[in-house]
Amino acid sequence: MKNLFKNLVLSGAVIAAMPVVAETIKIELTAKEADVAIDNAGTTQRMWTYEGVLPGPLIRVKEGDKVEITLHNHPDNGNSHSIDLHAAVVDVLDEFDEVKPGDTKQFTFSADYPGVFIYHCGADSMAEHIGRGMYGVIIVDPKEGYSQDYPKPDREYVIIQSDLYTEGTSAEDMAMGNGWKASLINGKVYHYSPVHDPNASLALEAKPGERVRIFYANAMVNEAAAMHPIAGIWDRVWDNGNPKNVSHGLQTVSVAAAHGMVMDIVPPADRPTNNAIVDHRMKHALNGAISVLMTHADADPAKGRGDQLLLR
C-alpha cells in the first residue's frame, strides 16, 4: 500500500497512457478553524477549513483505487465537522457522520467513477460549513488512461469557485444567499487576475498551442456558474470529468452547484495570447470570478504540472 503524507497536494497517482493497477491510497486531513487570507492584499477572515487552507488540499487517485480517509477535528475547534466526498458511494449516516472537536473518523471507499468531484463538510448547517470554506476537489483519473476522446493535456489547472460572505453572516442567511460579498477562486477574490487586481501576483500560464485542461468545481452554496473562456472556445468538455461524457466546441458551460466539469482550451499556436476564464454570470465575474490564462513562449514550465495544479 502506498502512504501519502499530508501536504497541500495529496496525489495518489499520475495518470498514465496505459491502464495501471489499483492501489490503496491513504488520505489524512484535519479540520481547522483559522484566519485565512481571502484576497490578494492579504485581508484575513475567520474560516472553517481542511488543513488550514482554502480550498482544502487537492486529492488525486485512479479509478478503482481504494481510498482510506482519516479526518481529525482539531481539539481547538468550536464545531463538529465532517467530510462528504462526492466520489464515494457509502452511507451518509455512517461514513459522512459528524466528528466532534478532538475526535477522529476513518473510513474507506472505492473510487469507481472517473471525473472531478467536490468534497465538503456536511455537518449542520451544511450551507454554513461550505460557505465558510470547507470544500476541496478529488480528481479520479480514468483507469484506461489517455485516449483519442480524452487526450493528454500539456498543462492542468484546478479551479474551485466559491462564495465569500460578510463575516458574521448566519447559517440561515447563507442558505438563502443573504450576506453574499464576493466570488472566490481557489480561496481568493480575483486570485489569478492581475488585470482586475493590482495585488494579484499569479496567473495561469501555458505556451502557445498547448492543450490546457481545467478541472473546475462549483463550491458555491446555491448558484450555478456559466464558464466561458473569453477570446477562446472550449475545445472539449467532459461533464463531471468522465471521458464518456464528451462535448466539442462549446462557448459557455453551465455548472450546477456541487458539480464539476473538465474543460480543455487550446490557444493559437502562432502567437502569444491571453484568455479570461470567467463565470459569465456578471454578478460573479465582476466580484472576483475571473482568471487570466497567459500564453507565451517563456511560460513557467512548472505551472500546470506536478504539484502546481492548484496555485496558491
BALOBA-1460 file (C-alpha; in Angstrom, 3 decimals):
// residues 312
<rec num="1" residu="m" x="0.000" y="0.000" z="0.000"/>
<rec num="2" residu="k" x="1.052" y="3.486" z="-0.724"/>
<rec num="3" residu="n" x="1.134" y="6.021" z="2.088"/>
<rec num="4" residu="l" x="0.525" y="9.641" z="1.311"/>
<rec num="5" residu="f" x="1.871" y="12.370" z="3.526"/>
<rec num="6" residu="k" x="-0.191" y="15.383" z="4.486"/>
<rec num="7" residu="n" x="0.637" y="18.309" z="2.263"/>
<rec num="8" residu="l" x="-1.126" y="20.850" z="0.122"/>
<rec num="9" residu="v" x="-1.445" y="18.454" z="-2.785"/>
<rec num="10" residu="l" x="-2.413" y="14.894" z="-1.916"/>
<rec num="11" residu="s" x="-1.844" y="12.876" z="-5.061"/>
<rec num="12" residu="g" x="-2.379" y="9.164" z="-5.213"/>
<rec num="13" residu="a" x="-1.241" y="8.670" z="-8.797"/>
<rec num="14" residu="v" x="-0.198" y="10.288" z="-12.023"/>
<rec num="15" residu="i" x="-2.367" y="9.181" z="-14.917"/>
<rec num="16" residu="a" x="-0.516" y="7.077" z="-17.472"/>
<rec num="17" residu="a" x="-1.055" y="6.273" z="-21.117"/>
<rec num="18" residu="m" x="-1.705" y="2.617" z="-20.253"/>
<rec num="19" residu="p" x="-4.002" y="1.030" z="-17.648"/>
<rec num="20" residu="v" x="-2.469" y="0.839" z="-14.172"/>
<rec num="21" residu="v" x="-3.002" y="-1.348" z="-11.125"/>
<rec num="22" residu="a" x="-5.359" y="-0.119" z="-8.418"/>
<rec num="23" residu="e" x="-3.861" y="0.825" z="-5.064"/>
<rec num="24" residu="t" x="-4.971" y="1.696" z="-1.557"/>
<rec num="25" residu="i" x="-4.438" y="5.405" z="-1.022"/>
<rec num="26" residu="k" x="-4.335" y="6.880" z="2.480"/>
<rec num="27" residu="i" x="-5.530" y="10.477" z="2.915"/>
<rec num="28" residu="e" x="-5.277" y="12.248" z="6.267"/>
<rec num="29" residu="l" x="-6.967" y="15.620" z="6.835"/>
<rec num="30" residu="t" x="-7.529" y="17.865" z="9.829"/>
<rec num="31" residu="a" x="-10.466" y="20.253" z="10.098"/>
<rec num="32" residu="k" x="-9.163" y="23.622" z="11.324"/>
<rec num="33" residu="e" x="-11.000" y="26.847" z="12.117"/>
<rec num="34" residu="a" x="-8.489" y="29.542" z="11.223"/>
<rec num="35" residu="d" x="-7.905" y="33.070" z="9.954"/>
<rec num="36" residu="v" x="-7.268" y="32.793" z="6.205"/>
<rec num="37" residu="a" x="-6.369" y="35.368" z="3.535"/>
<rec num="38" residu="i" x="-9.365" y="35.892" z="1.235"/>
<rec num="39" residu="d" x="-7.864" y="38.390" z="-1.212"/>
<rec num="40" residu="n" x="-4.546" y="39.236" z="-2.852"/>
<rec num="41" residu="a" x="-3.904" y="42.087" z="-0.404"/>
<rec num="42" residu="g" x="-3.767" y="39.607" z="2.481"/>
<rec num="43" residu="t" x="-7.055" y="40.549" z="4.164"/>
<rec num="44" residu="t" x="-7.975" y="37.745" z="6.549"/>
<rec num="45" residu="q" x="-11.287" y="36.354" z="7.674"/>
<rec num="46" residu="r" x="-12.197" y="33.593" z="10.104"/>
<rec num="47" residu="m" x="-12.935" y="30.496" z="8.012"/>
<rec num="48" residu="w" x="-13.534" y="26.796" z="8.569"/>
<rec num="49" residu="t" x="-11.073" y="24.710" z="6.554"/>
<rec num="50" residu="y" x="-9.380" y="21.440" z="5.837"/>
<rec num="51" residu="e" x="-5.692" y="21.705" z="6.780"/>
<rec num="52" residu="g" x="-5.970" y="25.457" z="7.385"/>
<rec num="53" residu="v" x="-6.014" y="26.252" z="3.650"/>
<rec num="54" residu="l" x="-8.709" y="27.492" z="1.308"/>
<rec num="55" residu="p" x="-9.703" y="25.445" z="-0.622"/>
<rec num="56" residu="g" x="-8.759" y="22.156" z="1.002"/>
<rec num="57" residu="p" x="-5.888" y="20.027" z="-0.351"/>
<rec num="58" residu="l" x="-6.211" y="18.549" z="-3.813"/>
<rec num="59" residu="i" x="-6.696" y="14.780" z="-3.737"/>
<rec num="60" residu="r" x="-5.873" y="12.747" z="-6.859"/>
<rec num="61" residu="v" x="-6.379" y="8.996" z="-7.272"/>
<rec num="62" residu="k" x="-7.091" y="6.480" z="-10.036"/>
<rec num="63" residu="e" x="-10.373" y="4.855" z="-10.932"/>
<rec num="64" residu="g" x="-10.563" y="1.598" z="-8.965"/>
<rec num="65" residu="d" x="-8.329" y="2.753" z="-6.110"/>
<rec num="66" residu="k" x="-9.401" y="2.143" z="-2.539"/>
<rec num="67" residu="v" x="-9.253" y="5.456" z="-0.695"/>
<rec num="68" residu="e" x="-8.797" y="5.446" z="3.074"/>
<rec num="69" residu="i" x="-9.884" y="8.745" z="4.639"/>
<rec num="70" residu="t" x="-8.833" y="9.811" z="8.130"/>
<rec num="71" residu="l" x="-10.461" y="13.030" z="9.327"/>
<rec num="72" residu="h" x="-9.301" y="14.702" z="12.529"/>
<rec num="73" residu="n" x="-11.323" y="17.508" z="14.067"/>
<rec num="74" residu="h" x="-8.781" y="19.752" z="15.773"/>
<rec num="75" residu="p" x="-9.450" y="19.969" z="19.535"/>
<rec num="76" residu="d" x="-9.338" y="23.789" z="19.458"/>
<rec num="77" residu="n" x="-12.297" y="23.959" z="17.054"/>
<rec num="78" residu="g" x="-15.686" y="25.104" z="18.299"/>
<rec num="79" residu="n" x="-17.784" y="22.986" z="15.938"/>
<rec num="80" residu="s" x="-18.293" y="19.452" z="14.736"/>
<rec num="81" residu="h" x="-17.119" y="18.791" z="11.160"/>
<rec num="82" residu="s" x="-17.258" y="16.002" z="8.577"/>
<rec num="83" residu="i" x="-16.196" y="15.164" z="5.038"/>
<rec num="84" residu="d" x="-18.662" y="14.327" z="2.247"/>
<rec num="85" residu="l" x="-16.806" y="13.169" z="-0.864"/>
<rec num="86" residu="h" x="-18.969" y="13.180" z="-3.988"/>
<rec num="87" residu="a" x="-16.697" y="10.480" z="-5.453"/>
<rec num="88" residu="a" x="-17.768" y="7.990" z="-2.766"/>
<rec num="89" residu="v" x="-20.708" y="5.566" z="-2.651"/>
<rec num="90" residu="v" x="-21.201" y="4.919" z="1.076"/>
<rec num="91" residu="d" x="-23.714" y="5.610" z="3.899"/>
<rec num="92" residu="v" x="-24.466" y="9.256" z="4.656"/>
<rec num="93" residu="l" x="-25.321" y="8.364" z="8.265"/>
<rec num="94" residu="d" x="-22.110" y="6.404" z="8.785"/>
<rec num="95" residu="e" x="-19.035" y="7.470" z="6.787"/>
<rec num="96" residu="f" x="-20.211" y="11.084" z="6.427"/>
<rec num="97" residu="d" x="-21.277" y="11.483" z="10.056"/>
<rec num="98" residu="e" x="-20.075" y="14.462" z="12.089"/>
<rec num="99" residu="v" x="-16.833" y="14.383" z="14.092"/>
<rec num="100" residu="k" x="-16.689" y="16.290" z="17.370"/>
<rec num="101" residu="p" x="-13.703" y="18.511" z="18.277"/>
<rec num="102" residu="g" x="-10.782" y="16.322" z="19.340"/>
<rec num="103" residu="d" x="-12.218" y="13.195" z="17.707"/>
<rec num="104" residu="t" x="-11.174" y="11.271" z="14.589"/>
<rec num="105" residu="k" x="-13.125" y="9.327" z="11.978"/>
<rec num="106" residu="q" x="-11.757" y="6.852" z="9.450"/>
<rec num="107" residu="f" x="-13.445" y="5.114" z="6.522"/>
<rec num="108" residu="t" x="-12.637" y="3.617" z="3.127"/>
<rec num="109" residu="f" x="-14.381" y="3.874" z="-0.230"/>
<rec num="110" residu="s" x="-13.749" y="2.677" z="-3.752"/>
<rec num="111" residu="a" x="-13.187" y="5.344" z="-6.425"/>
<rec num="112" residu="d" x="-15.330" y="3.634" z="-9.058"/>
<rec num="113" residu="y" x="-16.168" y="6.577" z="-11.321"/>
<rec num="114" residu="p" x="-13.629" y="8.781" z="-13.109"/>
<rec num="115" residu="g" x="-14.023" y="12.543" z="-13.011"/>
<rec num="116" residu="v" x="-13.657" y="15.685" z="-10.953"/>
<rec num="117" residu="f" x="-15.634" y="15.672" z="-7.723"/>
<rec num="118" residu="i" x="-16.151" y="18.142" z="-4.934"/>
<rec num="119" residu="y" x="-15.700" y="17.215" z="-1.300"/>
<rec num="120" residu="h" x="-17.129" y="19.333" z="1.508"/>
<rec num="121" residu="c" x="-18.249" y="19.359" z="5.110"/>
<rec num="122" residu="g" x="-21.764" y="18.021" z="5.599"/>
<rec num="123" residu="a" x="-22.166" y="18.920" z="9.258"/>
<rec num="124" residu="d" x="-25.164" y="21.010" z="10.264"/>
<rec num="125" residu="s" x="-25.647" y="23.610" z="8.895"/>
<rec num="126" residu="m" x="-24.163" y="22.386" z="5.619"/>
<rec num="127" residu="a" x="-24.673" y="25.794" z="3.996"/>
<rec num="128" residu="e" x="-22.610" y="27.459" z="6.711"/>
<rec num="129" residu="h" x="-19.792" y="24.900" z="6.635"/>
<rec num="130" residu="i" x="-19.460" y="25.189" z="2.843"/>
<rec num="131" residu="g" x="-19.954" y="28.948" z="2.934"/>
<rec num="132" residu="r" x="-17.155" y="29.281" z="5.480"/>
<rec num="133" residu="g" x="-14.655" y="27.356" z="3.370"/>
<rec num="134" residu="m" x="-14.908" y="23.616" z="3.961"/>
<rec num="135" residu="y" x="-14.542" y="22.250" z="0.443"/>
<rec num="136" residu="g" x="-11.986" y="20.847" z="-1.960"/>
<rec num="137" residu="v" x="-11.614" y="18.630" z="-5.030"/>
<rec num="138" residu="i" x="-10.830" y="14.981" z="-5.638"/>
<rec num="139" residu="i" x="-9.768" y="14.004" z="-9.166"/>
<rec num="140" residu="v" x="-10.305" y="10.384" z="-10.144"/>
<rec num="141" residu="d" x="-8.247" y="9.642" z="-13.252"/>
<rec num="142" residu="p" x="-9.711" y="7.070" z="-15.684"/>
<rec num="143" residu="k" x="-8.221" y="3.595" z="-15.394"/>
<rec num="144" residu="e" x="-7.829" y="3.377" z="-19.191"/>
<rec num="145" residu="g" x="-5.504" y="6.380" z="-19.223"/>
<rec num="146" residu="y" x="-5.498" y="8.866" z="-22.067"/>
<rec num="147" residu="s" x="-7.233" y="8.188" z="-25.381"/>
<rec num="148" residu="q" x="-8.387" y="9.867" z="-28.568"/>
<rec num="149" residu="d" x="-11.508" y="11.037" z="-26.767"/>
<rec num="150" residu="y" x="-9.550" y="12.059" z="-23.667"/>
<rec num="151" residu="p" x="-6.182" y="13.321" z="-24.955"/>
<rec num="152" residu="k" x="-3.215" y="14.022" z="-22.742"/>
<rec num="153" residu="p" x="-3.016" y="17.733" z="-21.841"/>
<rec num="154" residu="d" x="0.149" y="19.798" z="-21.811"/>
<rec num="155" residu="r" x="-0.903" y="21.527" z="-18.600"/>
<rec num="156" residu="e" x="-3.611" y="21.066" z="-15.975"/>
<rec num="157" residu="y" x="-5.141" y="23.558" z="-13.575"/>
<rec num="158" residu="v" x="-7.713" y="23.182" z="-10.804"/>
<rec num="159" residu="i" x="-10.222" y="25.990" z="-10.309"/>
<rec num="160" residu="i" x="-12.700" y="25.885" z="-7.432"/>
<rec num="161" residu="q" x="-15.232" y="28.710" z="-7.320"/>
<rec num="162" residu="s" x="-16.991" y="29.550" z="-4.080"/>
<rec num="163" residu="d" x="-18.741" y="32.277" z="-2.110"/>
<rec num="164" residu="l" x="-17.425" y="34.875" z="0.306"/>
<rec num="165" residu="y" x="-19.944" y="36.012" z="2.887"/>
<rec num="166" residu="t" x="-19.701" y="39.011" z="5.166"/>
<rec num="167" residu="e" x="-18.136" y="37.913" z="8.438"/>
<rec num="168" residu="g" x="-20.830" y="37.105" z="10.972"/>
<rec num="169" residu="t" x="-23.448" y="36.066" z="8.406"/>
<rec num="170" residu="s" x="-25.742" y="33.473" z="9.983"/>
<rec num="171" residu="a" x="-26.223" y="29.936" z="8.717"/>
<rec num="172" residu="e" x="-29.816" y="30.754" z="7.806"/>
<rec num="173" residu="d" x="-28.779" y="33.795" z="5.757"/>
<rec num="174" residu="m" x="-26.061" y="31.830" z="3.957"/>
<rec num="175" residu="a" x="-28.631" y="29.216" z="2.975"/>
<rec num="176" residu="m" x="-30.821" y="31.942" z="1.485"/>
<rec num="177" residu="g" x="-27.960" y="33.777" z="-0.225"/>
<rec num="178" residu="n" x="-28.051" y="36.767" z="2.105"/>
<rec num="179" residu="g" x="-24.799" y="38.381" z="3.213"/>
<rec num="180" residu="w" x="-23.046" y="37.411" z="-0.024"/>
<rec num="181" residu="k" x="-19.984" y="39.582" z="-0.582"/>
<rec num="182" residu="a" x="-17.842" y="38.232" z="-3.438"/>
<rec num="183" residu="s" x="-16.732" y="35.248" z="-5.504"/>
<rec num="184" residu="l" x="-13.631" y="33.321" z="-4.524"/>
<rec num="185" residu="i" x="-11.395" y="31.497" z="-6.998"/>
<rec num="186" residu="n" x="-9.266" y="28.965" z="-5.139"/>
<rec num="187" residu="g" x="-9.889" y="30.907" z="-1.973"/>
<rec num="188" residu="k" x="-9.291" y="34.494" z="-3.093"/>
<rec num="189" residu="v" x="-11.105" y="37.287" z="-4.910"/>
<rec num="190" residu="y" x="-9.572" y="37.730" z="-8.431"/>
<rec num="191" residu="h" x="-6.901" y="35.243" z="-7.390"/>
<rec num="192" residu="y" x="-5.399" y="34.939" z="-10.888"/>
<rec num="193" residu="s" x="-6.350" y="38.251" z="-12.443"/>
<rec num="194" residu="p" x="-3.653" y="40.941" z="-12.311"/>
<rec num="195" residu="v" x="-5.777" y="42.801" z="-14.865"/>
<rec num="196" residu="h" x="-8.532" y="43.337" z="-12.293"/>
<rec num="197" residu="d" x="-6.493" y="43.379" z="-9.098"/>
<rec num="198" residu="p" x="-3.052" y="45.049" z="-8.946"/>
<rec num="199" residu="n" x="-2.259" y="42.900" z="-5.892"/>
<rec num="200" residu="a" x="-2.645" y="39.663" z="-7.867"/>
<rec num="201" residu="s" x="0.759" y="38.040" z="-8.342"/>
<rec num="202" residu="l" x="-0.384" y="34.838" z="-10.039"/>
<rec num="203" residu="a" x="-1.888" y="33.942" z="-13.410"/>
<rec num="204" residu="l" x="-2.382" y="30.676" z="-15.242"/>
<rec num="205" residu="e" x="0.326" y="30.143" z="-17.864"/>
<rec num="206" residu="a" x="0.958" y="27.997" z="-20.947"/>
<rec num="207" residu="k" x="2.902" y="28.133" z="-24.172"/>
<rec num="208" residu="p" x="1.115" y="28.962" z="-27.448"/>
<rec num="209" residu="g" x="-0.675" y="25.938" z="-28.847"/>
<rec num="210" residu="e" x="-0.551" y="23.882" z="-25.661"/>
<rec num="211" residu="r" x="-3.633" y="21.956" z="-24.587"/>
<rec num="212" residu="v" x="-4.665" y="23.368" z="-21.209"/>
<rec num="213" residu="r" x="-7.051" y="21.316" z="-19.086"/>
<rec num="214" residu="i" x="-9.198" y="22.976" z="-16.432"/>
<rec num="215" residu="f" x="-10.596" y="20.825" z="-13.628"/>
<rec num="216" residu="y" x="-13.434" y="23.053" z="-12.434"/>
<rec num="217" residu="a" x="-15.647" y="22.571" z="-9.376"/>
<rec num="218" residu="n" x="-18.529" y="24.745" z="-8.229"/>
<rec num="219" residu="a" x="-18.446" y="25.076" z="-4.432"/>
<rec num="220" residu="m" x="-20.996" y="27.888" z="-4.272"/>
<rec num="221" residu="v" x="-23.778" y="27.285" z="-1.781"/>
<rec num="222" residu="n" x="-26.698" y="27.896" z="-4.143"/>
<rec num="223" residu="e" x="-25.792" y="29.227" z="-7.571"/>
<rec num="224" residu="a" x="-24.695" y="27.766" z="-10.890"/>
<rec num="225" residu="a" x="-21.741" y="29.065" z="-12.885"/>
<rec num="226" residu="a" x="-21.519" y="29.844" z="-16.603"/>
<rec num="227" residu="m" x="-17.911" y="29.123" z="-17.531"/>
<rec num="228" residu="h" x="-16.603" y="30.857" z="-20.664"/>
<rec num="229" residu="p" x="-13.026" y="31.422" z="-21.895"/>
<rec num="230" residu="i" x="-13.122" y="34.975" z="-23.250"/>
<rec num="231" residu="a" x="-11.291" y="35.098" z="-26.618"/>
<rec num="232" residu="g" x="-11.468" y="31.319" z="-26.859"/>
<rec num="233" residu="i" x="-13.712" y="28.258" z="-27.171"/>
<rec num="234" residu="w" x="-13.715" y="25.135" z="-25.058"/>
<rec num="235" residu="d" x="-12.206" y="22.588" z="-27.452"/>
<rec num="236" residu="r" x="-13.613" y="19.679" z="-25.455"/>
<rec num="237" residu="v" x="-15.694" y="19.436" z="-22.309"/>
<rec num="238" residu="w" x="-16.315" y="16.371" z="-20.171"/>
<rec num="239" residu="d" x="-19.398" y="16.583" z="-17.947"/>
<rec num="240" residu="n" x="-18.350" y="15.621" z="-14.423"/>
<rec num="241" residu="g" x="-14.926" y="14.897" z="-15.916"/>
<rec num="242" residu="n" x="-15.964" y="11.453" z="-17.156"/>
<rec num="243" residu="p" x="-14.305" y="10.669" z="-20.525"/>
<rec num="244" residu="k" x="-17.596" y="9.140" z="-21.756"/>
<rec num="245" residu="n" x="-19.424" y="12.465" z="-21.354"/>
<rec num="246" residu="v" x="-17.613" y="14.459" z="-24.053"/>
<rec num="247" residu="s" x="-18.801" y="17.541" z="-25.968"/>
<rec num="248" residu="h" x="-16.927" y="19.580" z="-28.567"/>
<rec num="249" residu="g" x="-16.580" y="23.287" z="-29.347"/>
<rec num="250" residu="l" x="-18.624" y="24.874" z="-26.552"/>
<rec num="251" residu="q" x="-18.658" y="28.596" z="-25.827"/>
<rec num="252" residu="t" x="-20.151" y="28.512" z="-22.326"/>
<rec num="253" residu="v" x="-20.625" y="25.616" z="-19.918"/>
<rec num="254" residu="s" x="-23.229" y="25.649" z="-17.163"/>
<rec num="255" residu="v" x="-22.024" y="24.049" z="-13.945"/>
<rec num="256" residu="a" x="-24.531" y="23.393" z="-11.167"/>
<rec num="257" residu="a" x="-23.740" y="23.932" z="-7.520"/>
<rec num="258" residu="a" x="-21.724" y="20.994" z="-6.120"/>
<rec num="259" residu="h" x="-20.881" y="19.778" z="-9.644"/>
<rec num="260" residu="g" x="-17.682" y="19.592" z="-11.664"/>
<rec num="261" residu="m" x="-16.512" y="19.826" z="-15.268"/>
<rec num="262" residu="v" x="-13.276" y="19.187" z="-17.125"/>
<rec num="263" residu="m" x="-12.708" y="21.715" z="-19.921"/>
<rec num="264" residu="d" x="-9.875" y="21.966" z="-22.456"/>
<rec num="265" residu="i" x="-8.760" y="25.102" z="-24.203"/>
<rec num="266" residu="v" x="-6.131" y="25.161" z="-26.985"/>
<rec num="267" residu="p" x="-4.843" y="28.719" z="-27.608"/>
<rec num="268" residu="p" x="-3.415" y="29.727" z="-31.014"/>
<rec num="269" residu="a" x="-0.002" y="28.215" z="-31.703"/>
<rec num="270" residu="d" x="1.358" y="31.041" z="-33.848"/>
<rec num="271" residu="r" x="1.444" y="33.902" z="-31.324"/>
<rec num="272" residu="p" x="1.157" y="34.777" z="-27.632"/>
<rec num="273" residu="t" x="-2.415" y="35.381" z="-26.470"/>
<rec num="274" residu="n" x="-4.462" y="35.903" z="-23.325"/>
<rec num="275" residu="n" x="-7.782" y="34.444" z="-22.216"/>
<rec num="276" residu="a" x="-10.014" y="35.412" z="-19.326"/>
<rec num="277" residu="i" x="-11.676" y="32.337" z="-17.868"/>
<rec num="278" residu="v" x="-14.820" y="33.853" z="-16.484"/>
<rec num="279" residu="d" x="-18.087" y="32.939" z="-14.830"/>
<rec num="280" residu="h" x="-20.335" y="34.789" z="-17.278"/>
<rec num="281" residu="r" x="-22.938" y="35.408" z="-14.599"/>
<rec num="282" residu="m" x="-21.888" y="39.024" z="-14.203"/>
<rec num="283" residu="k" x="-22.640" y="39.126" z="-10.508"/>
<rec num="284" residu="h" x="-19.866" y="36.574" z="-10.065"/>
<rec num="285" residu="a" x="-17.436" y="37.834" z="-12.712"/>
<rec num="286" residu="l" x="-17.426" y="41.429" z="-11.523"/>
<rec num="287" residu="n" x="-16.919" y="40.366" z="-7.920"/>
<rec num="288" residu="g" x="-13.925" y="38.083" z="-8.286"/>
<rec num="289" residu="a" x="-14.624" y="35.173" z="-10.664"/>
<rec num="290" residu="i" x="-12.178" y="35.961" z="-13.471"/>
<rec num="291" residu="s" x="-8.900" y="34.087" z="-14.043"/>
<rec num="292" residu="v" x="-6.331" y="35.094" z="-16.662"/>
<rec num="293" residu="l" x="-4.603" y="32.473" z="-18.820"/>
<rec num="294" residu="m" x="-1.426" y="33.914" z="-20.345"/>
<rec num="295" residu="t" x="0.147" y="32.015" z="-23.244"/>
<rec num="296" residu="h" x="3.693" y="32.991" z="-24.177"/>
<rec num="297" residu="a" x="6.969" y="31.337" z="-25.097"/>
<rec num="298" residu="d" x="8.510" y="31.925" z="-21.669"/>
<rec num="299" residu="a" x="5.653" y="30.353" z="-19.683"/>
<rec num="300" residu="d" x="6.753" y="28.951" z="-16.332"/>
<rec num="301" residu="p" x="7.483" y="25.262" z="-17.057"/>
<rec num="302" residu="a" x="6.380" y="24.235" z="-13.549"/>
<rec num="303" residu="k" x="2.892" y="25.736" z="-13.668"/>
<rec num="304" residu="g" x="0.102" y="23.342" z="-14.514"/>
<rec num="305" residu="r" x="2.272" y="20.316" z="-13.760"/>
<rec num="306" residu="g" x="3.203" y="18.181" z="-10.766"/>
<rec num="307" residu="d" x="2.169" y="19.911" z="-7.549"/>
<rec num="308" residu="q" x="1.361" y="23.201" z="-9.343"/>
<rec num="309" residu="l" x="-2.184" y="22.355" z="-10.473"/>
<rec num="310" residu="l" x="-3.868" y="24.347" z="-7.712"/>
<rec num="311" residu="l" x="-1.862" y="27.557" z="-7.475"/>
<rec num="312" residu="r" x="-1.732" y="29.149" z="-4.018"/>
